[in-house]
Amino acid sequence: MKKAVLWLLALFLCVPASAQQRTVSPSVLRALLIGSDRFVTQESLEPSAINNVRTMRQLLFSDERSYEHVVTSVNEPLDEESFKDLVKKAFQGSKGNDISLFYISTHGDYSDEVEGFFRLLLSDGQQEYVLTMKTLYETLKPIQGTKVLIIDACNSGMLLGKGAELDYFVSPFIEDGFKVLTSSGGKELSYNWSSRQDARFGGSYFLLSLAGGLGYQGNFAADANHDGSITMNETYQYLLGNYGPSTPQVYPQQDQFVLIQYSSNIISSNRRLITDVHFENTTLSGGESEISFAYTLNRRARLAYQLVYEHSGAWQFDQPQLIGENETSTGMTLPGRKQRSLTLQQSSEEAYGHVLFFIMAIDEDRAIPLYTSLLSVQSGVEQSLSVSTGKTFSPEKGEELPILFTHEKPCTYTVMIRNAQGDLVATPILDQASRPQHLQPSASVVYWDGRDDMGETVLMGEYTVQVQIVSDNRTSVAFSDLFTVE
């Protein structure tokens, strides 16, 4: 991961369900949480590791199914054998109906020269070891039951072969028994923040958003249907709307596995400062530059809003737009529901692009992010569009179809699947805003699990993908070549 340091004025980068509705509780839930932020070959991310592991523990302990066994490891130089021993210790005795959750926060990267293309670093700042994708897979595969992986690292989508060009490689984690959530696509960085003056404050933006969706401090905001169970798909969809710096990836798509189960009777005495954030518009077009949003402030605080713009494929954390919240003459904002509007900076040279939006708490000489989301400003210029897919895939084997479509600028897109006769069989994505996935040439890549709109696997045969993009009321449509569902 890359480290971002929060200063006062700049952010710099380097109800309830019934018992019948709930899933049957597995016999045992276990977890292994690993964090590294001191490295030999990379810049320090301290204090991200300890804070990320603490936050993840807190999320797991809010699960009413109760984790029986949680093992943590922070800044330990785990070589291959000691890593395997730690996994064995954490998940020993797992049976077929158990859940074994593995979370790691560290530096990750990919390279065509690295075995499996992706690796993670395990280090204490003096000794450093590489955890390859092959070793991770071979170590976790024998564990019985469901294995949930949450990978909080740069390029972590490469673990799934997602967020990269078509057919980059076939991930070994695409099989029964694995559920995977990553903080970024295969070609994206994942970002941390810290307040240098105080080690209590720091962590990853990914976990900041994940905790808002899965934890009681954030009112379990990811629970879209308010049934007391938060699924992998609900978590993924929440992150798409409430996490900005990079693009999360998930396997399987649209998965209904329950990640967190909670009771609505939980009342947090330490609820987050900011909850229930709602945007009227996260996509701007037609020369618009004003965003409107609302949130609930749970305690009085000094707040600011920060906008970080993307330029030439990189976030300009060192050139933020900071807007103070001046509700009172003292600079403090009082608790309650807030309705606000902000104006984005516009330049005559480039009046489009992606923008990171932050709500931040200002405390003496530090600034602490409370919430982050992604905004996009669309261009009125007509965009060329082409669509490519994999040639064949088998949903019955757990495979998913990568769909890559080129577009030069931000857009809103809809993805449709048609059979060889032209009949519409599935609309896996409807009116979704594009994200800066940093592919070359500029493009978006998404995935289809082979299911129709009723949730049934489509019949074997030939199909095509239709993609429609809209940018500032200009519409383009393109079709892929035929591909085969086996």
N, C-alpha and C positions, 0 to 999 in steps of 0.2 A: 504494500500500500504506500501511497504518498502521504506525507504529513502536511496538514494545514494548521497554521497557528492563528488563533483568534486574538486580535488586538481590539482596543476600544473602538477604533474607527475603520478597521480593515480586517479582512479575512484573507489570510495568505496561505496558498497551497504549496509545497515542494512538489312475557316476556319470556323470560326464562323458558327453556324447553321442558316438556314433560319427560318423565323417565323413559317413556316409550319412544320418544324422538331421539334420544341420545344414543350414541354408539356404545356398544358393550365395552366396559372398561377392561383393558388387557390385564393380565396377571401382574406384570411388573413393568414399570417405566424406569429406564436408566439413562444417564447422560454422561458424556465426556466433553469437557469444555477446555480448549487449549488456546492460549494467547501468547504471542511473541511480539515485542516491540523494541527489543535491543538486538542489533544486528552487527555482523562483522563487515558485510559487503554492501549494506544498504543504510540509508539514513534512519535514525531512531524515530520511532512512532510514539515514544513514551509520553503520557501514561495510558495510551489507548488499551493495551492488552488487559491490564488489571481491571480497568473500568468496563470494558466490553464483557469480560467474563463475569464480573459482578452483575451487570445488567442482565445477561443471559440467565444467570442463576435465579434472579428475581422473577424473570418471566416464567421460568419452569416451575417455581414454587407457587405461582398464581394458578397453576393448572390444578383443578379440583380432583383430578384422577390421582394426584400425588406421585411425585418421583421418589422412588425408594432409595436410589443410589445415584449421587452426582459426584463425579471425580473432576477435579480441576488441576490444570498445570499452566503456570505462567512463567515465561522466560526461563524455560529449562532446555538445555541443549540435547534434545532427544535424537539419538541416531536411530537407525532402522530397527535395531533389536529392542532398544528401550521404548520406542514408540509402540512396537507390537506388544511388549509387556504391559504397557499402560492401557492399551485397548483391551487386552485380555482381562486385566484387573477391573476395568470399568464395566464390561459387559459379560462377565463370567456368569454362566448359568442361564443365559437367555434361551427362551423357548419360542415356539412358533407363533404365539399370540402376544409376544412382548414388543415393546417399542424401545429401540436403542437410538438415542439422539447424539450426533456428533457435531459440535460447533468448533470452528477454528477462526481466529482473528490473527492474521500475520501478513507478511509480504508475499505476494504471488506474482508470477510472470509466466509468459509463454515464449517458446522459441522453437523453430523447426529443428533445432539441434538437440532439444531436450527430449528425453524419452517420454512419449505420451504427450508431448508438446507443452505440458503445463506442470509447474512445480510450486511447492510451498516451502518456506524457510522456517526451521525450528532452531532458535538461537537464544543465548543468554547475553550476547554482546561480546563474548570472548571465544566461544566455540559455536560453530554454525553447521547445520546439517540440512540436506535437501530431502524433502518428502515428495517423491514422485507420485504421479497419478496411479501408476502401476502398483506401487507399494501400498498406497491408500486403499485401492480396490481389493488387492489380494488379502490385506489385513482385515477389512470389514466384511468381505463376502461370506466367510464361514459363520458369521453371527446369525443366529436364527431369528425369525420374526421380521418386523419392519425396521429398516435402517433409515433414519432421517438425517440428512447432511445439510448443514447450513454453513456455507463457505463465504467468509467475509474477507475478501482479498482482491487485489487487482487481477484483472483478466480471468476471474474465477468462472465465468461462463464457459471457458475453454474446457473445464472439467466435463461439460456436457456436449462440447462441440457446438455451443450456441453463441450467438452474437458474433459470428465469424462468417467467412465466405462459405458457399455451398460445399457440402461433402468434404469439409476440412479433415475430419476423421470420424470414426464411429466410436462413441464413448462406451466404455465397459459398464458404466452406471445405468445405462438404458436397459434395465431388465427388472423383472419382478423382485420386490423386496426393497428397492431403493426409492426414496423420495428425496429430491435435491432442490435446494433453493440457494441461489448465489447472489452476491451483491452487485455484480457487474457482468457485462457481456465479455466475450472472449477477446475483443480488441479495445476494451475500455479500462481505464484506471478506476480504482475505488479509493475514496477519500476519507481521511481522518481529520479531526480538529483537536486542538488542545489550547488551554489557557496556560501559558508558560509559567505564570507566577504561582500556580496552585495545582498540584498533582491530583487534587480531587476532581478536577474538571478536564474532561477529554474523552474521546472515543470516536467511533466511526459514525458517519452520517447514516449509513445503512442501519446500524443498530438503533440510532436515534429514532428513525422512522418505524422500524420494526417494533420497538418497545411501545410507541404510540398506538400501534394497531393491535398488539397482542396482550398488553398489560393493563392492569387495573388503574395505573396512573393516567393512562390515556383513554379510560372508559371503554376498553376493548373495541376501539373504533373500527377494526377490520371486520367485525361481525356484521356483515351486510344485511342478513335476514334476522338478526337479533334472536337467534335460537339458542344462545349459550354455548355454541360450538364454532370454533373458527377453523375453517378448512385451509388446506394448502392453496386452493384456488382463490379463496377469499383473501388470504394473505398476499398473494401475488397481485391480485387486482388492486388491493389497497396500496401496495407499494408503487404500482404504476401511477397512481394518482397523488401519492403523498411522499414521494422520494425522488429527488431531482438529479443529483450529481452523476449517476450512472444508471444503466438499465438492468434491472434484476432479471434473472432467468430462472426457469423452474422446470422440473420434470417429475411426474408427467403433467402435461397441459390439462387444465380443467379438472384437476384431481380433487376428490371429495374427502380425502383422508383428513381426519381431525388433528390439527396441530396443537391447539389449546382448547381446553374445555373449562368453563368457568361458571361461577354462580353470580347471578345479578345482585345477590345480597351483599357482595363484597363492597365495602365503602372504604375508600382510601383516605387516610388522614394526611397523606403526602401526595395528593393529586398534582399532576403537572401544572405549571403556571398557565400553559396554553392548552386548551382542549377544544374539540368540536370546530375545527377550522373548515370553512366552506368558501369556495370561490364561485363568483358569478361567471367569470370568464378567465380561463387559463390559456386560451388561444385568441390572439388578436389578428385582425385583418383589416383591409381597406383603410390603412393609415391610422388605425386606432393606436393609442399609446397608454390608455388608462385601464388599470385592473381594479376590480372591486372584490372585496372579500370580507368575511366576518369570522370572529372567533370569540371564545369565552376566556376571559382572564379570571383565574380563580383566587388570586391574591394580588395585592397592590405591588407594583413593580415599575422599574424604569425600563422602557422598551425602545427598540429601534427596528426598522425594517431595512434589509440589505438586499441589493440586486447585484448579481454577478453575471456578466455577459460572456457569451462564447464568441471567440474570434479565431479564425484559422484553425479550427479543430481543437481549441484548448480553452478552458475556463480562465477568465482573467481575474483570479482571486486577488491579485495585487492592485486592481483598479476598480474597487466596488463603488456602487452608488449607495450611500447611506442616508436614510431619511429618519429623523428622530420622531418619536411619538410624544407630542406635547399637549396632552389632555389637560394638565394643570400647570400652574405657574411654577411649581416646584420640580417639574419634569417627571413626576410620578403618574402612573396610570392606575385608576381605581378599578376594583373588581367589577365584573359584569360582562354582558354581551356587547361586543364592539363591531361597528360597521365602518369600514375604511375604504378609501380609494387612493391609488398611487399612480403617478405618471412615469412611464419608462423613458429613459434617454433615447433619443432618436438622432441618427446621423444621416446626412444626405447621401453619404457613400453607401451605407449598408443598413437600410431600414427594415431588416428582417433578421431572424436568427432565434436562438434559444437563450433563455434567461433563467438563472437560479434565483429563487425567492426565499428569503430567510426572515423569520421573526426571531429577534434576539433579545436576551435580557442583558442590560448593562449594569454591572456591579463594580463600582469603583474603577479600577484600571483594567478590567477584563470584560469581554463580551462572550456570552454563552448562547449557542444556537438552541432554540426551543422547537423549531419547526422548519422544514424545508420542502419545497415543491418545485416543479419545472413549469415554466411558461414558454410559449412560442409565439413569435411574431411572423406571420406569413407574408409572402411576397406576392404581388399581383402579376409577376412575370410567368408566362406559360412554361410549364416544365415538361421535359421529355420523360417518358415513362417506359420502362421495359420490365418484364417479369420472367424470372427463372426459377426452376424448382429442381429437386432431385428427380431422377428418372423413374425410380421404383421405391416403394416402401411397403412394409407389412405391419399394419396396426396390431394384428394378432400377436406379433412378436414384441410389442411395446415400442416399435419404431414410430418416429414422427417425421412428417414431411417438412423440410426447410423451404421457405418461400422468400426469395430475395427480389426486391423491386427497387429500381434506381429512381432517385429524385434529387434535384440539386439543392432544394431549400425546404424548410419546414412545411408540412402539409398535414391534412387529416385524411385518413385512408380507411377503406372498407375492403375486406378480402372475402371473396365468394368462391365456392367450389361448384363446378358444373360437370355433369357427366358428358360422355362423348356425343350425346344427342343435344346438348345445350341446356338440359334441365338443371335448375338450381337444386343442389342437394344439401348445401351447408353454407352458413355465413359465420365462420369462426371469429371474425373481427368486424365490428361495426363502428364507424366514425371514431376511430382512435387517433390521437395526435402522435405524430412521429417524434422520435427521440434521437439525440445525437449519438449514434452507435459507433461513429468514427471508422466506418468502412470506407474503402477506396475502390472504385469511385463512390461518391456519396450515395448511400442506399439504406434501406431498412431490411432486416431479416426477421421473419416471424415463423411460427410453427403450427402445423395442423396435426391433430392426433388421429385423424381418420374417422371421426364421428360426425353424423349428420346433426341437424338442429334438434332432433329428438333424443340425442345422446346414444344412438345406436351406430355401431360400426358399419360403414357403407359396404356394398357388395364389391367383390373383386371386379376389376375392369379398368377401363381408361377414363381419365378425368382431366380437366384443365382448371387453372386458377384464373379468375378475373379479379383484377385490382383496380379500384377507382380511387384516385386522389383528388382532393379539393384544396386549393390554395388561393385564399382571397377571392372566393367565388368562381375561380377558374377550375374546371373539371377536366381530368384526363383519365382515360380508360385503356387498359392493355390486358392481353391474355398471354398465358404461358403456353408452351408446347404441351402436348398430351403427356401425361405420366401414368404409371400403372400402379394400382393398389393390388397387392398380392394377397 
